[in-house]
Amino acid sequence: MKKPRSLKRALVVYPLVFHFATLIVAFAVLVSVALRIDSGGPYTDEQITSAIARAIERDQTGRLVVMMTPELEQMRTETPTLWFVAEDSHGQSVSLGEIPPFYQSFVGRLSDLSYAHMRDSTPPYELAAVVRREQTDIGELTILEHGALSELSFIVLMATNTIAIPIFLMLVLTSLIVTPWIVKRSLSGVVRVARETEGIDIDSRGRRLNIQDVPREILPLIRAVNQALARLDDGYERQRRFIASASHELRTPIAILQSKIESSTHQPVQELGQDVYRLATLTEQLLDLERLQDDTHFKKLDLSSLVRNVVGELAPLVISKGGTIEVQVVRSGDCYGDRGALERVIMNLVQNAVDHGGRSVTVRVDGPNFEVEDDGPGIPPDERESVFEPFHRLRPRQTGSGLGLNLVKEIISRHRGRVQIREGSRGGALIRVQLSGV
C-alpha cells in the first residue's frame, strides 16, 4: 500500500527550497544593480587590505614602516603591479610600489575616508583601487591599495551568499517552528472531526460531523461524510420499521396457532407446540431488539432484589424440566440501568442455561455484577465470542432462536457494561455481567 502523502513536505520542505532559490536570485539582482553591473569590468580584491595592515609596524621613532612578511611577499609575487599607501589617524603614511599620480592627492587625507571602490573605465584597469579602514596593534590604519583584480560575477556571488545564507538559515529555523504550528492550528478542526468520527457507531445514529473550524478545502469531504451518515440512518430506520412491523404482524397468527395446538387432541398437532413456541420466542426477541432503539429510562436498582424476582418467576419452569436453581448473594449492591431490559437479560441467561446447560443453575450476585453458572458441557473457548452473534448456534440442530445471547450483549452494551463467558467451577458455562455501580 502506498504511503500517504504528508502535508509537512508540501507546506514546509517545498516552500523552503523555493524560498532559498528566490533569495539567491533576488540578492544577485539587487547586488548587481547596486554595483552597477551594466558598467562591466573587474574590481580590486579588498580582502588583501587585512594582510597589508599586518605588514605595517612602527620603528623606534614612531614612524610607519612596511615589513616584508611572507604573506606580503607572496602577494607581490602573484601581483607584480601591487601598490598601496597606508595612513594613520595622525596623517603619517607609508607606501609600497608605484602609486599612480591620480591617487597622489589622496595621501594625507585618507583618514577622512573609510570605504571605497574605484576603477577606471578602460583596460588594463591600472587605476582600480579600494579603500578600507583596518584596526591593528599600532592603531587604526586607512589603506588605499591596488592588487589582484576580481570579476564582478565573483563579487556578486560572494555578496549574495554572504547575505542570503544567514537569512535562509533564519527562514529555515522560522519555518521549522512556525510553519508546523500554523499547520497544526489550521488543521485543528480536522483533528476534532477525526475524534468525533471515532465516536460514531451503531448506537450513535443521528450524529453528524461538526464543520466548525474545518479548512474550506476539506469541507466537501466532511459534507460528503455527513450525507453518507444520513443515508445510513435512513436505511437503518427503514430496516428497523420493517422488522418491528413484521414482528407485530406475526404475533397474532402465532397466538392463534398456540391456542389451536393447546386445544387439539391430535398427537401430531400437539407435537408442533415446541416449534410454535420457538417461533413465538423469536418474535418476542425481535421485538425486544426493536424496543432497545427507544430511549430507555435508567435509574438506581437493587440488583439482588431484581435477580430474586426474575428467578422466582422462572423457578417453576426450571423445576418442571427436572432442574434446580438458586440465588447466591456474595455482596449486595445497586446498579444503574433499565429494569425491564435487565430483567430480559437475566431471563435469557437463565433460560439459556436451562435449555443448553446441565440440571443445576446458580445465579450469583456480587455488588453491581452478577453471573449465571450451570453444570452443562460448557462453551468452547473459540466459540465464546461468536455465540453473541445473531442466529449463531453451537450445534446446527440445536433448539432456540439464536437471538438470546445477542439480545443480552446488546442490552449490556447500551448499559455501558461488559458480558464475558468463562468456564464454571463445575465444568459448565459461566456468563458474567458487569454493570455500572451507583
Steps between C-alpha positions, in 0.01 A plus 500: 500500500633840402605715794265801550638838400598730782402866521835568666689458173250707305475780756855510642766335282384614157448864606850505655661384175302757304587778747870420486507508120302824500735661753809409296356648181357806674821588680705442188283748314500752785876489554565509128288810466663657804845444350386620156548174325435674169838679522694172466860422592694369802557654843795490739485225759435676831583194710876564480483822703505297823826330389648842417398633844682211671819589312512862627680581826666800667874553532678632807412856409131417463491523122306252290708237321417205274629159612532255213307211647475165317136577439576838342788351301268237355247767398769701321613187319147419388418864414811695386290817456407499868524839668352655811519797733405477869428794727434528872268741678782755543564530127820290496515275198710225345479351152625215286518480125442771243197707592327648191502880487122492498504384864786721624250759615341247736818473709457693824120489475431125512393519865195694378383185316389161628389296198503541122527306173648678199575384146597665176278455198741321262737202525747415640334671800824620660303758699274238659536543875321453829499691828453309825548592865673235712552468877858393585729472803657838414166673466245562229628507141327611181637310200472590132617205290506351153541122482358197329192572289177305552215470255169652600318166476721362776434805715127471444508129586691562821273788594181306435622197694620714789161666529268223384630204699446652850155617394424155362614336825268731692225411255565128555486542877184706478335256262585196712346662807227730368375303198419177693320713760301676227419167333395346832282801579349500151419128521366508856148471361600189305648339812178572689294348218721190513426464873128542434515234228662251738197536729243414231363146519172312466377645828561865404275544203394850407841649575672721243852634475542863603637717219606784732869602457544249215714636210298595193689247285388210724136609538381298195635181659331571836169580329525180294557296819199667667284420198619137512413483871154638424444232234613229742262630766212498254579143392528385860167659591328332204644163604398559861142588403479191281616265777268663753200484267569140400541394864175669602316342210634154594378514861131459418526192273752342739263553793219340298723202416595455865136510603398242240791270587421514872133418437573223250487134605695371203854391583660625173350845558618512861851414389507833315473683832876516558566641152228761539644590842839558337336716236320701767826543693680618187225754431516638853878525487481692173257738667739528795781600262270756341404643838867546584518779243263713709626722778526294817440639847796422720476516875648353817414131544549245777667226293457218753127573532467515122673164457284334769180620334599368155627168637180464703295531181718250313535246782184302409625464140839375619346255745257370236802403288658313790760761587588714798577871530632710789599860566824581686564856618872537559474875548193721477519800274310739281536548126387765256280390211161425347300249706311339213810459283704345783215264584513375139877448535464288813208308350687422178814387682305271735293353214817446299660319794189284549461414131864440411677450831469237769245434770628751755503880450651755740446876475764681704480874588820690589437873545398658166595177317339161465574166333304199387674160532385152396647150518454417131759431229610865488597716204834439319745793530506558123120540499465739794494812282304365203207379716400865541445536126137490377365151420827330593468146642766272640334203331304525174189322631504665837168640620455869571464813291866597496419854614507461879868569561508763227218681680694471828810658347300781339331591827820487705684709237232768528553494875873563441574163661682181404395138457755216500486124473729288714527141616304436816626324811293192409623485141198673349459850363527809719367823349607809697328839459666817628285810544564854615464542873335792676 
